[in-house]
């Protein structure tokens, strides 16, 4: 009875978009190991098929490669998980490089100092700017003391 409940728990499992291959495979293998402890034979081939069917579309390239180059009945579970993890790591590294490249701005120290000195706002220039912004209105001006 307990083994049937575990198999029922195994069947509807799907990989979520937020999950990694490792998390998903650990979840499936946890259920399968409990089933095997109860004495029921559960083949690795069935687990491989389950993973191939339930992973998100972003792994479609790896799955297609497996289908075209290897006999799916002979693929080991470790081989499949390693290939999917490799693709996942490559995708994450590419995203990380793109993000770093998009956010990274380099100023040489000498150029940085020149930029800030040149574009520094003084108090006198602030009053001139505010005079032009408030054109036609009564403006309190700062005059030097007499």
Backbone bond lengths (Angstrom), bond angles and torsions (degrees), N, CA, C in turn:
res aa  C-N    CA-C-N  psi(-1)  N-CA   C-N-CA  omega(-1)  CA-C   N-CA-C  phi
1 X - - - 1.454 - - 1.537 111.05 -
2 X 1.342 115.62 -43.20 1.451 120.44 179.96 1.532 110.75 -65.70
3 X 1.320 116.26 -36.43 1.459 119.84 179.42 1.528 111.14 -66.50
4 X 1.315 117.34 -37.22 1.468 120.28 177.38 1.526 111.35 -64.46
5 X 1.324 115.93 -39.35 1.467 119.21 177.52 1.526 111.72 -64.23
6 X 1.326 115.95 -38.32 1.459 119.35 178.14 1.526 111.52 -67.73
7 X 1.329 116.52 -39.46 1.471 120.07 177.76 1.525 110.09 -66.57
8 X 1.330 116.80 -37.59 1.469 120.38 175.63 1.523 111.01 -64.64
9 X 1.314 116.68 -32.45 1.457 120.68 177.09 1.530 110.61 -71.96
10 X 1.333 116.62 -33.86 1.461 122.20 -178.75 1.533 112.11 -70.52
11 X 1.305 116.80 -43.68 1.475 121.50 -171.49 1.534 114.53 -59.29
12 X 1.323 121.57 -46.71 1.478 118.62 -176.44 1.533 114.76 -81.68
13 X 1.315 117.96 1.04 1.469 120.24 -177.11 1.526 111.03 -61.21
14 X 1.321 116.01 134.88 1.466 123.73 175.60 1.522 107.55 -134.83
15 X 1.302 116.00 147.55 1.457 119.47 177.59 1.518 109.53 -80.13
16 X 1.318 116.11 129.05 1.462 121.56 178.34 1.524 109.23 -82.06
17 X 1.320 116.83 156.57 1.461 120.99 -179.85 1.524 111.83 -64.03
18 X 1.319 116.79 -29.28 1.469 120.19 -178.32 1.531 112.73 -82.92
19 X 1.333 117.50 -10.70 1.461 121.48 -177.99 1.521 111.67 -84.09
20 X 1.329 115.11 152.10 1.462 120.04 172.36 1.538 108.00 -94.84
21 X 1.314 115.69 166.40 1.467 120.60 178.06 1.529 109.95 -60.36
22 X 1.315 116.56 -40.78 1.464 120.61 -179.05 1.524 110.90 -62.00
23 X 1.312 117.33 -46.65 1.469 120.79 179.93 1.528 110.96 -61.42
24 X 1.329 115.69 -44.58 1.463 120.17 -178.49 1.526 111.46 -66.32
25 X 1.331 117.05 -45.37 1.469 119.44 -179.42 1.527 110.90 -67.07
26 X 1.332 117.61 -36.10 1.469 120.33 176.63 1.525 111.40 -63.39
27 X 1.326 115.89 -39.06 1.465 120.03 178.85 1.534 110.45 -64.33
28 X 1.346 116.02 -46.24 1.467 119.74 179.52 1.529 111.43 -65.07
29 X 1.324 116.70 -44.65 1.465 120.01 -178.37 1.525 111.86 -66.92
30 X 1.317 117.48 -30.15 1.460 120.13 175.11 1.520 111.60 -62.16
31 X 1.320 115.75 -44.15 1.478 120.17 177.86 1.528 110.08 -65.66
32 X 1.324 117.07 -45.75 1.465 121.88 -177.01 1.526 111.39 -63.74
33 X 1.325 116.77 -40.70 1.470 119.48 178.71 1.525 112.00 -63.42
34 X 1.324 116.75 -35.66 1.476 119.76 175.68 1.524 110.85 -65.36
35 X 1.338 116.40 -40.13 1.465 120.95 178.20 1.529 109.73 -64.05
36 X 1.317 117.13 -43.75 1.461 120.92 -179.21 1.530 111.62 -66.23
37 X 1.313 117.23 -33.94 1.469 120.14 176.81 1.529 112.00 -63.11
38 X 1.322 115.81 -27.82 1.469 120.55 178.22 1.529 111.90 -81.35
39 X 1.341 117.07 -0.89 1.457 120.52 174.69 1.514 115.34 94.79
40 X 1.301 118.60 9.14 1.463 121.58 -179.88 1.520 108.95 -94.96
41 X 1.329 116.40 132.88 1.458 121.62 179.88 1.525 108.93 -78.55
42 X 1.316 116.42 122.12 1.463 122.37 179.78 1.520 106.92 -128.25
43 X 1.321 117.65 111.95 1.463 121.48 -171.68 1.535 112.15 -76.68
44 X 1.321 114.59 149.79 1.459 120.45 176.22 1.526 111.23 -65.74
45 X 1.316 116.06 -28.64 1.468 121.32 179.15 1.532 110.35 -60.05
46 X 1.303 116.03 -38.47 1.469 120.84 179.56 1.529 110.43 -68.10
47 X 1.321 116.91 -36.87 1.469 120.68 178.04 1.528 110.06 -68.51
48 X 1.330 116.74 -40.82 1.470 121.06 178.07 1.524 109.71 -60.68
49 X 1.324 116.97 -46.02 1.468 120.71 178.67 1.520 111.09 -60.85
50 X 1.326 116.19 -40.92 1.460 121.22 179.82 1.528 110.62 -61.60
51 X 1.323 116.67 -45.03 1.467 120.30 -179.60 1.524 110.67 -66.26
52 X 1.337 116.66 -42.60 1.464 119.78 -179.69 1.523 112.41 -61.19
53 X 1.310 116.69 -33.16 1.462 120.77 -176.71 1.530 112.32 -84.72
54 X 1.325 117.66 -28.83 1.462 119.49 -168.84 1.522 115.57 -105.96
55 X 1.327 119.24 -1.11 1.469 118.91 177.87 1.530 109.73 -78.03
56 X 1.338 117.30 154.44 1.474 120.33 -179.78 1.528 112.81 -65.55
57 X 1.313 115.62 170.28 1.466 122.29 -175.80 1.522 113.38 -64.88
58 X 1.322 117.76 -22.71 1.470 119.25 -178.14 1.532 112.36 -64.38
59 X 1.339 117.64 -14.67 1.463 122.05 177.73 1.526 111.74 -99.45
60 X 1.300 116.70 9.63 1.463 121.60 -176.22 1.530 112.43 -60.15
61 X 1.325 117.23 -35.88 1.474 120.55 -179.37 1.526 111.11 -63.27
62 X 1.325 117.25 -44.47 1.472 120.55 179.49 1.524 111.04 -66.31
63 X 1.301 116.45 -40.65 1.465 120.55 -179.10 1.531 110.24 -65.20
64 X 1.315 116.44 -42.59 1.467 120.30 178.39 1.523 110.71 -62.92
65 X 1.313 116.66 -39.65 1.463 120.63 177.76 1.518 110.58 -61.51
66 X 1.337 116.63 -44.51 1.464 119.98 177.60 1.518 111.41 -60.96
67 X 1.321 116.41 -44.53 1.464 120.28 -178.54 1.526 111.46 -62.37
68 X 1.327 117.05 -37.69 1.459 120.99 -176.36 1.526 113.90 -81.98
69 X 1.324 117.45 -27.52 1.460 118.92 -173.24 1.521 114.76 -106.89
70 X 1.313 118.39 -20.43 1.459 119.77 -174.66 1.527 111.12 -133.41
71 X 1.294 113.87 160.55 1.454 120.89 174.71 1.528 107.51 -80.48
72 X 1.330 117.16 116.16 1.464 120.73 -174.92 1.524 113.34 -61.56
73 X 1.315 117.80 -24.78 1.464 119.50 179.55 1.534 111.92 -75.92
74 X 1.345 116.45 -14.34 1.463 120.13 -178.10 1.531 113.59 -106.48
75 X 1.321 117.78 -1.37 1.465 120.85 179.51 1.525 108.77 -73.07
76 X 1.326 115.82 131.78 1.463 118.80 177.73 1.525 109.18 -83.19
77 X 1.304 115.17 158.29 1.457 121.20 179.61 1.532 110.35 -62.73
78 X 1.325 116.79 -43.20 1.467 120.93 -180.00 1.525 111.25 -62.20
79 X 1.322 116.88 -40.87 1.463 121.46 179.88 1.529 110.93 -62.39
80 X 1.312 116.63 -43.84 1.468 121.11 179.98 1.527 110.90 -65.53
81 X 1.321 116.47 -47.14 1.467 119.86 -178.09 1.526 110.80 -63.86
82 X 1.327 117.02 -41.36 1.464 120.03 178.78 1.526 111.77 -63.19
83 X 1.314 117.54 -41.09 1.462 120.74 179.98 1.532 111.00 -66.09
84 X 1.325 117.06 -42.11 1.464 120.18 179.52 1.527 111.15 -68.87
85 X 1.329 117.49 -37.40 1.463 120.29 176.93 1.523 111.29 -66.32
86 X 1.312 117.16 -36.96 1.469 120.63 177.91 1.524 110.56 -63.09
87 X 1.325 116.70 -43.32 1.468 119.85 178.62 1.522 110.01 -64.76
88 X 1.310 116.65 -40.93 1.464 121.22 -179.93 1.540 110.61 -62.41
89 X 1.320 117.03 -43.11 1.458 120.64 179.31 1.527 111.79 -65.90
90 X 1.322 117.00 -40.18 1.466 120.27 178.07 1.521 110.83 -63.18
91 X 1.313 116.43 -42.40 1.466 120.79 179.40 1.523 110.62 -63.55
92 X 1.339 117.07 -43.13 1.459 120.58 179.23 1.527 111.87 -66.23
93 X 1.329 116.99 -37.73 1.468 119.89 178.22 1.527 110.81 -66.09
94 X 1.328 116.85 -39.91 1.467 120.43 177.96 1.520 110.73 -64.00
95 X 1.330 116.87 -44.08 1.463 120.67 178.96 1.517 110.52 -63.24
96 X 1.319 117.40 -39.39 1.455 122.01 -179.15 1.523 110.29 -65.22
97 X 1.333 117.65 -42.47 1.462 121.16 178.01 1.518 111.38 -64.20
98 X 1.320 117.82 -41.33 1.457 121.51 -179.78 1.518 109.67 -65.02
99 X 1.322 117.81 -43.25 1.449 121.51 -179.67 1.521 110.74 -64.97
100 X 1.324 117.44 -45.58 1.459 120.47 179.22 1.516 110.73 -63.36
101 X 1.319 117.21 -40.99 1.454 120.65 179.81 1.514 112.12 -66.41
102 X 1.312 117.32 -34.66 1.453 121.23 -178.80 1.526 111.33 -73.66
103 X 1.318 117.44 -33.84 1.455 120.46 -175.47 1.521 113.09 -95.68
104 X 1.283 118.12 -12.39 1.447 121.11 -173.62 1.525 110.73 -87.21
105 X 1.325 115.94 124.90 1.452 122.00 176.41 1.515 106.37 -127.08
106 X 1.314 116.65 129.22 1.460 119.98 -177.79 1.524 109.48 -111.90
107 X 1.315 115.51 127.68 1.447 122.69 171.80 1.526 107.12 -119.71
108 X 1.299 117.65 125.26 1.466 117.41 171.56 1.530 108.08 -63.92
109 X 1.303 118.17 147.28 1.463 121.81 -174.66 1.521 112.89 -56.49
110 X 1.328 117.97 -41.19 1.464 119.75 -178.24 1.527 110.51 -67.28
111 X 1.339 117.56 -41.33 1.464 120.84 178.29 1.517 111.02 -65.77
112 X 1.310 116.55 -35.92 1.458 121.85 -179.10 1.530 109.90 -63.33
113 X 1.336 117.00 -45.15 1.456 121.16 -179.43 1.529 110.67 -65.13
114 X 1.337 116.60 -42.84 1.463 120.65 178.19 1.518 111.10 -61.76
115 X 1.334 116.45 -41.54 1.460 121.51 -179.07 1.519 110.61 -60.84
116 X 1.317 117.20 -45.76 1.455 119.90 -176.79 1.521 111.86 -73.92
117 X 1.348 118.38 -33.39 1.464 119.98 176.79 1.528 110.25 -67.31
118 X 1.321 116.03 -42.49 1.458 120.51 -176.84 1.531 111.19 -68.32
119 X 1.319 116.94 -37.46 1.459 120.97 -174.88 1.519 113.21 -100.01
120 X 1.322 117.33 16.63 1.449 120.28 -179.86 1.523 108.45 -74.05
121 X 1.333 116.10 135.91 1.453 121.50 -177.87 1.518 108.36 -94.79
122 X 1.314 116.52 125.16 1.458 120.15 177.65 1.516 109.34 -95.04
123 X 1.307 116.40 166.76 1.463 119.89 -177.12 1.518 110.94 -68.65
124 X 1.352 118.61 -33.28 1.457 120.21 -179.80 1.528 110.58 -69.82
125 X 1.333 116.42 -37.75 1.461 118.20 179.03 1.522 110.84 -70.75
126 X 1.345 116.67 -28.58 1.468 119.48 176.81 1.519 110.94 -64.48
127 X 1.320 117.75 -41.83 1.465 120.01 -179.60 1.521 111.14 -67.60
128 X 1.334 117.23 -35.42 1.468 120.45 178.15 1.521 109.78 -65.53
129 X 1.322 116.38 -43.84 1.458 120.26 178.75 1.515 110.35 -62.38
130 X 1.328 117.36 -44.80 1.464 119.81 -178.75 1.522 111.04 -65.68
131 X 1.368 118.38 -30.39 1.463 120.91 177.26 1.518 110.74 -64.70
132 X 1.322 116.27 -41.61 1.460 119.61 -179.93 1.518 111.90 -71.90
133 X 1.300 117.39 -31.28 1.465 120.31 179.47 1.520 111.18 -71.73
134 X 1.304 116.68 -34.65 1.470 121.09 -176.60 1.527 110.99 -102.25
135 X 1.282 118.50 38.36 1.462 123.98 -176.43 1.525 109.96 -57.85
136 X 1.315 116.47 129.92 1.446 121.37 176.96 1.520 112.94 90.00
137 X 1.311 118.24 -5.59 1.458 121.18 178.80 1.509 109.25 -104.77
138 X 1.322 115.59 158.47 1.462 119.73 176.53 1.520 107.85 -72.37
139 X 1.333 116.24 124.48 1.437 121.81 -176.56 1.523 108.93 -120.34
140 X 1.297 116.21 131.15 1.459 120.50 174.72 1.519 106.99 -80.97
141 X 1.329 116.05 120.32 1.458 120.25 -176.05 1.514 109.44 -103.75
142 X 1.288 115.01 151.32 1.458 121.01 177.16 1.531 108.56 -96.99
143 X 1.336 115.91 113.44 1.434 121.28 177.50 1.521 108.46 -110.59
144 X 1.321 116.28 149.46 1.463 117.59 178.29 1.532 110.24 -67.35
145 X 1.331 116.10 151.50 1.481 117.50 -179.52 1.530 111.47 -66.96
146 X 1.336 116.88 151.48 1.464 122.50 -178.96 1.498 112.20 -80.83
